[in-house]
Amino acid sequence: MERSAGVFAPQWRLTSIGIAVAISLFAFEGLAVATAMPSAVRELRGLAYFGWSYSAFLVTNLMGLGAAGQWCDRVGPRRPLLTGIAVFTAGLLVAGTAVNMAMFVLGRGAQGIGVGLASTAVFKIVATAYPPELRPRALAIISAAYVLPALIGPVLSGTITAHAGWRWVFLGLVPLALACGGALLRALRMSAAPGNAPAGGFRSALFALLAGGGVVVLQAGGDAAVAGRTPLAVLLLVAGLPALVAGLRELLPRGAARLRRGVPAVIAVRGMLAGAFYALESVVPLTLATLHGFGTAAAGLPLLAGSIGWWAGAQAQGRITKMARPSLLRRGLIALVCCFVGMTALCLDGAPGWPVYLLWIVGGLGMGVCVPTTGVLVLEQSAEDETGANSSALQISDVTAAGLGTSAAGVLVGASEAGHLGFGAGMGVLGLAAAAVCAAAAVGASRTAPARRSTAVG
């Protein structure tokens, strides 16, 4: 293919720019809120409800993802995308003008729904606006769009919070949200609605609410167990696990839990790698500060290194055409296993901390290869009227597993704080568990090859 026929050729330029702006916007908001939250909760006197701003986003994000899949397949990506951007923008305005913590949490919930709707619509655009040979590069744009926010997001949002106030971290994104919708209008006009997908967005949203609620309840159960409230912990675990399983059984393809060949296996592998990576990423700075005495800036730099590795991996997979996608996925998973085993070794007594910078580049490289590759595999194996539902399931698997992984990491941190186990031992266990999950995913990567016929979500 000629260089002029790339994703930034004239016929796809606005679409590619619009996708990059939209994903960068969502990524920046996710990073910025962590910086703005301390100031927000102090002003709104809502420290007791600090966690709800994250839980609300997780649950409603899953609801948006659940509703968007079949909606996109039924009417095309235009209405879901524009609705998502409108709801996301409304959430920014509500959070940015909040007078109490309840209003702030409501705004975060609206942002979650908006991101869920819009991100699924973006995948649908990739499936309909680009020819198959350009989809790996188009999905690489999505991965690369997370890099710039990771580089400048915390610094920029911290500066805005310090000099203009935390509210402008949200309000300042409103013009960008409107601009990214305008940039994608051309692609939306090119995306015709298939018109024969089954209705079910509302039903899927309810099951997504059930699954998201299950994640939150399980996290609360883990926290209760750490605090020694065993009866409450058992009650919450008994309630949360069935809710999570029931929700995911409706939202994910049949056979995903068994890594059934084709789309179900791709979606299961995506969840496995996401849960492992985000669980460990959430504790990298804390581990370096606690075990190795790193300062705040030095402890956060590995995440920057990981973002650069992610960008490099995403670009590389978009240019690799002679290797089968399941084989490429396996190599990315092996890179993740190497990173996590190395992170486990850094938790041993007397181990140095500096190798984390190299290890997290390797981990980011693995994610940069794996995440777009799973997207390509899903789009390649989905019929035209299934791309929205299957892309939605892929992202639901990612978000749910990430929520479970970070919750598990938080429980281990809480257990070490309570004196139930040493911090190094807890983080070592987490690293070994993450490595084992990705090793199992690498073994199952061959099952992500196409089945004899496409498998729809249902």
Residue pairs with C-beta under 8 A, 6 or more apart in sequence:
1 133
5 134
6 134
6 137
7 16
7 130
7 134
7 137
7 138
7 141
8 16
8 17
12 129
12 130
12 134
12 138
14 183
14 184
14 186
14 187
15 125
15 129
15 130
15 184
15 186
15 187
15 190
16 138
16 141
17 183
18 180
18 183
18 184
18 187
19 122
19 125
19 126
19 138
19 141
19 142
19 145
19 184
20 141
20 144
20 145
21 145
21 176
21 179
21 180
21 183
22 85
22 118
22 122
22 145
22 180
22 184
23 119
23 122
23 141
23 142
23 145
23 146
24 145
24 146
24 148
24 149
25 173
25 176
25 177
25 180
26 88
26 115
26 118
26 119
27 145
27 146
27 149
27 150
27 153
28 149
28 153
28 157
28 173
29 92
29 111
29 115
29 170
29 173
30 149
31 149
31 150
31 153
31 154
31 157
32 153
32 154
32 156
32 157
32 169
33 53
33 108
33 169
34 154
35 153
35 154
35 157
35 158
35 161
35 169
36 157
36 160
36 161
36 166
36 169
36 170
37 50
37 53
37 166
39 161
39 165
39 166
40 46
40 98
40 104
40 166
41 47
41 49
41 50
41 101
43 166
44 98
44 99
44 100
44 101
44 104
45 100
45 101
46 100
46 101
46 104
49 101
49 102
49 105
52 101
52 105
53 104
53 105
53 108
54 108
55 216
55 219
56 105
56 106
56 108
56 109
56 112
57 108
57 109
57 111
57 112
58 112
58 212
58 215
58 216
58 399
58 403
59 109
59 112
59 209
59 212
59 213
59 215
59 216
60 109
60 110
60 111
60 112
60 113
60 116
60 212
61 112
61 113
61 115
61 116
61 212
61 399
62 112
62 116
62 208
62 209
62 211
62 212
62 396
62 399
62 400
63 112
63 113
63 116
63 205
63 208
63 209
63 212
64 84
64 87
64 112
64 113
64 114
64 115
64 116
64 117
64 118
64 120
64 205
64 208
65 116
65 117
65 119
65 120
65 208
65 392
65 395
65 396
65 399
66 116
66 201
66 204
66 205
66 206
66 207
66 208
66 209
66 251
66 392
66 396
67 116
67 117
67 201
67 202
67 204
67 205
67 208
68 80
68 84
68 116
68 117
68 119
68 120
68 121
68 201
68 388
68 392
69 120
69 201
69 204
69 388
69 389
69 390
69 391
69 392
69 393
69 457
70 197
70 198
70 199
70 200
70 201
70 204
70 388
70 389
70 392
71 79
71 80
71 117
71 201
71 388
72 80
72 120
72 121
72 124
72 387
72 388
72 389
72 391
72 392
73 124
73 194
73 197
73 385
73 386
73 387
73 388
73 389
74 193
74 194
74 195
74 197
74 198
74 199
74 201
75 193
75 195
76 124
76 128
76 188
76 191
76 192
76 193
76 194
77 121
77 122
77 124
77 125
77 128
77 188
77 191
77 388
78 121
78 188
78 189
78 191
80 117
80 118
80 120
80 121
80 124
81 117
81 118
81 121
81 122
81 125
81 181
81 184
81 188
82 181
82 188
83 117
84 113
84 114
84 115
84 116
84 117
84 118
84 119
84 121
85 114
85 118
85 177
85 178
85 180
85 181
86 114
87 110
87 111
87 113
87 114
87 117
88 110
88 111
88 113
88 114
88 115
88 118
88 177
89 114
89 174
89 177
89 178
90 110
90 114
91 107
91 108
91 109
91 110
91 111
91 112
91 113
91 114
92 107
92 111
92 170
92 171
92 173
92 174
92 177
93 107
93 170
93 171
93 174
94 103
94 104
94 106
94 107
94 110
95 103
95 104
95 107
95 108
95 111
95 170
96 107
96 167
96 168
96 169
96 170
96 171
96 174
97 103
97 167
97 171
98 104
98 106
98 107
107 170
116 395
119 395
120 388
120 391
120 392
120 395
121 388
122 142
123 375
123 379
123 387
123 388
123 391
123 392
123 394
123 395
124 191
124 387
124 388
124 391
125 184
125 187
125 188
125 191
126 135
126 138
126 139
126 142
126 375
126 379
127 135
127 379
127 382
127 384
127 387
127 388
127 391
128 190
128 191
128 192
128 384
128 387
129 138
129 187
129 190
129 191
130 138
132 379
132 380
135 375
135 376
135 379
135 380
136 317
136 318
136 320
136 372
136 373
136 376
137 318
137 319
139 314
139 318
139 372
139 375
139 376
140 314
140 315
140 317
140 318
140 372
142 372
142 375
143 310
143 311
143 313
143 314
143 368
143 371
143 372
144 311
144 314
144 315
146 307
146 310
147 307
147 308
147 310
147 311
150 303
150 304
150 307
151 304
151 307
154 300
157 169
160 166
160 168
160 169
160 172
161 168
161 169
194 384
194 385
196 385
197 385
197 386
197 388
197 389
203 250
204 250
204 251
204 392
207 246
207 247
207 250
207 251
208 247
208 251
208 396
209 247
210 243
210 244
210 246
210 247
211 243
211 244
211 246
211 247
211 248
211 251
211 396
211 400
212 247
212 400
212 403
213 240
213 243
213 247
214 240
214 241
214 242
214 243
214 244
214 245
214 246
214 247
215 240
215 244
215 400
215 403
215 404
215 407
216 240
217 236
217 239
217 240
217 243
218 236
218 237
218 240
218 241
218 244
218 404
218 407
219 403
219 407
219 410
219 411
220 236
220 240
221 232
221 233
221 234
221 235
221 236
221 237
221 240
222 233
222 407
222 408
222 410
222 411
222 414
223 410
223 411
223 414
224 230
224 232
224 233
224 236
225 233
225 237
225 411
226 411
226 414
226 415
226 418
226 420
227 414
227 418
228 418
244 400
248 256
248 396
248 400
251 392
251 393
251 396
251 457
252 264
252 267
252 268
252 393
252 396
252 397
252 457
253 260
253 263
253 264
253 267
253 390
253 393
253 455
253 456
253 457
253 458
254 260
254 264
254 455
254 458
255 264
255 265
255 455
256 264
256 265
256 267
256 268
256 393
256 397
257 268
258 264
259 265
259 268
259 269
259 444
259 447
260 447
260 451
260 455
261 447
261 448
261 449
261 450
261 451
262 381
262 447
262 448
262 449
262 450
262 451
262 454
262 455
263 377
263 378
263 381
263 382
263 390
263 393
263 451
263 454
263 455
264 455
265 444
265 447
265 448
266 374
266 377
266 378
266 381
266 394
266 448
267 374
267 378
267 390
267 393
267 394
267 397
268 397
268 444
269 329
269 333
269 374
269 441
269 444
269 445
269 448
270 370
270 371
270 374
270 394
270 397
270 398
270 401
271 397
271 398
271 400
271 401
272 401
272 437
272 438
272 440
272 441
273 332
273 333
273 336
273 366
273 367
273 370
273 371
273 437
273 438
273 441
274 397
274 398
274 399
274 401
274 402
274 405
275 401
275 402
275 404
275 405
275 437
276 336
276 340
276 405
276 433
276 434
276 435
276 437
276 438
277 336
277 363
277 367
277 405
277 434
278 401
278 402
278 405
278 406
279 402
279 405
279 406
279 408
279 409
279 430
279 433
279 434
280 340
280 343
280 363
280 405
280 409
280 430
280 431
280 434
281 303
281 306
281 363
282 405
282 406
282 409
282 410
283 409
283 412
283 413
283 427
283 430
284 299
284 302
284 303
284 343
284 356
284 360
285 294
285 296
285 299
285 300
285 302
285 303
286 299
286 413
287 343
287 346
287 347
287 423
287 427
288 294
288 298
288 299
288 302
288 353
288 356
289 295
289 296
289 299
290 423
291 346
291 347
291 353
291 423
291 424
291 427
292 346
292 352
292 353
293 353
294 353
301 357
302 356
302 357
302 359
302 360
303 360
305 357
305 358
305 360
305 361
305 364
306 360
306 361
306 363
306 364
306 367
307 364
308 361
308 364
309 360
309 361
309 362
309 363
309 364
309 365
309 366
309 367
309 368
310 364
310 365
310 367
310 368
310 371
311 364
311 368
312 364
312 365
312 368
313 332
313 364
313 365
313 366
313 367
313 368
313 369
313 370
314 368
314 369
314 371
314 372
315 368
316 368
316 369
317 328
317 332
317 368
317 369
317 372
317 373
318 372
320 328
324 449
325 373
325 376
325 377
325 380
325 448
325 449
326 377
326 445
326 446
326 447
326 448
326 449
327 445
328 369
328 373
329 369
329 370
329 373
329 374
329 377
329 445
329 448
330 442
330 445
330 446
331 369
332 365
332 366
332 367
332 368
332 369
332 370
332 373
333 366
333 370
333 438
333 439
333 441
333 442
333 445
334 366
334 442
335 362
335 363
335 365
335 366
335 369
336 363
336 366
336 367
336 370
336 434
336 435
336 438
337 435
337 438
337 439
337 442
338 359
338 362
339 359
339 360
339 362
339 363
339 366
340 363
340 431
340 432
340 434
340 435
340 438
341 431
341 432
341 435
342 355
342 359
342 362
343 356
343 359
343 427
343 431
343 434
344 427
344 428
344 431
344 432
344 435
345 351
346 352
346 353
346 355
346 356
346 359
347 424
347 425
347 427
347 428
347 431
348 424
348 428
349 424
374 394
374 448
375 391
375 394
377 448
378 387
378 390
378 391
378 394
379 387
379 391
380 450
381 390
381 450
381 451
381 454
381 455
382 390
382 391
382 454
382 456
383 454
383 456
386 454
386 456
386 457
389 456
389 457
390 456
390 457
392 457
393 457
405 434
408 430
409 430
412 421
412 426
412 427
412 429
412 430
413 423
413 426
415 421
415 426
416 422
416 423
416 425
416 426
